[in-house]
Amino acid sequence: MDASPRAHFTTDICVIGGGPAGATIARKLAQLGHQVCLIEKDTFPRPHIGESLTPGILPVLDALGLRQTVEQAGFLRANQAIIHWSSRAERHKTGEGEPGFQVDRGKFDAILLDAAREAGVRVLQPATVRAPSQPINGEWTLDVLPAGQEQAQVVKTRFLVDASGKHGLLPGKRQRTSASTLALYGYWHNVKFNSPETRVEAGANAWYWGAPLPDGTINACVFIDPKEGKAGSPEERHQTYQQLLAKSTLLQHCLSGELRSPVRVCNAGSYYHDDPVGDQFIRVGDAALSIDPLSSQGVQTAMLGALQASIVVHTCLTLPNNRILAQQFYRDRQIETVSRNAHWAARFYAEQDRFPDASFWRQRARPWLVKAASLDEQETLLIPAELKESTRVQICKQATVIPTPVIQGHVIVEQPALSHPLLERPVAYLGNQAILPLLASITRGDSAQSLLQKWGKVQPRARAAEWLHWLWVNRILVTYESSAAR
């Protein structure tokens, strides 16, 4: 007797993974009019590390229309961090603007996934996905097994989003961008933290991070080199973790509380994927890249990357002629993200001067990705002189205009952009102003005052002054007298 036919359905886009990146891209693509299915293997809420969200998460939540929802969820907010890093004295670092959040990741992730459902995403949870077959006739075929069922469903999709985390669903190679690092962490109760600030501390061969969560639990985390401490069996992991916590000034009093969870371990190294996007797939979140946890920006980076990815996918499906442009845009943003974070982390690790000879710190104080600049070293380090209204200027000879993929509305298009060795990437717009007409309006030998008057006819003078300042400090405009060298 023939087996009964398996249930099946077809969707435009299938997202594998319901964490912050997966829920973000699913919600955005549904809002853009696509039929989206999301498959998540775990039941929510689920515990997850990464509870500290910096203020940089706020514009991401704004873009998703979820800021008010998250602000009303009862998460802790603090605009300070207690740092024990470059000297034996503690210092309190205060952030500018609105504070970020200390969240319960189980609740935070559930908020994002519920928002995807609200936008029309079809969510299969809990359900597992077998390795997908390669696309045939323009469609992926997935075997999806919902929990508690014996027979898998068949899902066919035009586009596949891998948001399945560090291990990833799709095969491929990753490039490491940091020294190997493990995170050992546990959740403590009955520990008195007098304030909601994050604690960050440098140790001899490790660094520490700790923060209170909304329910009063303390997450205490130790980052180590895999070679520095045994973290294999649960017993070794527990012993290593306790020994390291005892050496911490800011977190050692956790040992007087009660450890309510097993000591967990995860890979905290940084990497990026060689192949983050293809004609019918894209990787987002940890399936695409991971940045150094020292920044506390992993969640916001994953969500911001997912927002960019949603524009890339939308472009591929609605403007197929711009597919190559969209893919290049995404690859550029991925490399830009890991390069920026690698440089930032290396500088911060280098500021640690309590244990200057320890190999743990020396390995982390060098950037793994270096962006070469074509300016001479002397020119790169030169701080521009004060720009006076009488200063006559010209465009630097190393400033060029090149075509580059940019976001316009909800798609990727090609626009002329300004390229210069000191710019992180080509710039097509200054705010809402296209860069090319602005550059075209500059005549060699113009004074700063004449440019302000010229631009002030079509924009408020304060906006014109911002443009002028940006062009000057980024060495796009240089003094007319130095034209031979520039």
Secondary structure, DSSP 8 states (H G I E B T S, - for coil): -------EEEEEEEEE--SHHHHHHHHHHHHTT--EEEE-SS-SS---S--EE-TTHHHHHHHHT-HHHHHTTT-B--SEEEEESSSSS-EEEE-SSS--EE--HHHHHHHHHHHHHHTT-EEE-SEEE---EEEETTEEEEEEEETT-SS-EEEEEEEEEE---TT-SS---EEE-S---EEEEEEEES---SS--EEEEE-SSEEEEEEE-TTS-EEEEEEE-TTTS--SSHHHHHHHHHHHHTT-TTTGGGGGSEE-S--EEEE---EEES--B-SSEEE-GGGTEE--GGGS-HHHHHHHHHHHHHHHHHHHHH-GGGHHHHHHHHHHHHHHHHHHHHHHHHHHHHH--SSTT-HHHHHHSS-SS-----S-HHHHH-------TT-BEEE-TT-EEEEEEEEETTEEEEEEEEE-TTSSS-B-EETTEEHHHHHHT--TT-BHHHHHHHHHTTS-HHHHHHHHHHHHHTTSEEEGGGTTT-
